[in-house]
Amino acid sequence: MWPQTLPMNDVDDELLIYSPLMRSFTFNAYLVAGYTPIVKGNKLDFFINRQQGMKGYILNITLRGAGVIHRNNETFICRENDILLFPPGCPHHYGREAQSTYWDHLWIYFIPRPYWIDWLKWDRNWHQIGLTQSADSVFVEQLKTAVKEVIRLNSSPDRVDKILAMNSLEKALLYCFKQQPASNRASVDPRINAICQYLDENLAAKLTISELAAKAYLSSSRLAHLFRQEIGMTIWGWREKQRMSRAAMLLQHTQLTISQIAQVVGYDDALYFSRLFHQQYHVGPREYRKRYEQLHSL
């Protein structure tokens, strides 16, 4: 069971069950988290190359050794306690740094809650990849503890633990955000934040631009312009994305029917909902649920 190139005393025994050595991972989910212990020559010692990046974010923390990231004929070497944040669509080309025997790292793939967006703007970036390096040992240990908690909770079959995993991820992101003094001062317009939170809490409601504009004390045209400027998409495009994310979570953690889920997230027509879901996740809601259940029955 144990690879000969990976002695038991060379890895974190507690985390090993959350590694690709012990389980497989799919990224058609709201949250995926794990531990990757790479040793020179072992089965995990290869480069990840995703030229189009991913739909969600990836938070990565090096525990020991070093990894190398390639981008535009440049390289960045991440070492112990370096924290990286890959945004959606950012190419991934990374693996163990050749001079290092190890690259052990924790990682979380996630689709953010709407009000997290501000916290994902870090002061330092290398080719779009957020970078946090800190000599504050208290912060580093707090972050590692929170990330390990996300990994453990998200691996639990209990539905409430899955929700708690998202809360632990929120805590981890806030720990990182506190390390970004410049980004702490700059944020999304509070009126737009308020609209995002209202929409997130009322995904199924039949709303109009004028109703939302009144809540923000703006004209309809000003709200539409400001929302696109701050968020990067239209109000209804953003709401549809949140509806699909909520539907994915309901498929993962409830036994609601497809029609019931469609109603919960605001669609009267289940077939229309299924088509939109397929556009977002490249698989229909029934197949999405089936794949998720198969993965977590292993």
Buried (B, 14 or more C-beta within 10 A) or exposed (E): EEEEEBEEEBBBEEBBBBBBBEEEBEEBBBBBBBBBBBBEEBEBBEEEEBEEBBBBBBBBBBBBBBBBBBBEEEEBBBBBBBBBBBBBEBBBBBBBBEEBBBBBBBBBBBBBBBBBBBBBBBBEEBEBBBBBEBEEEEBBEBBBBBBBBBBBBBBEEEEEBBEBBBEBBBBBBEBBBEBBEEBBEEBBBEBBBBBBEBBBEEBBEEBEBEEBBEEBEBEBEEBBEBBBEBBEEEBEEBBBBBBBBBBBBBBBBEEBEBBEBBBBBBBEEBEEBBEBBBEBBEBBBEBBBEBBEEBBEE
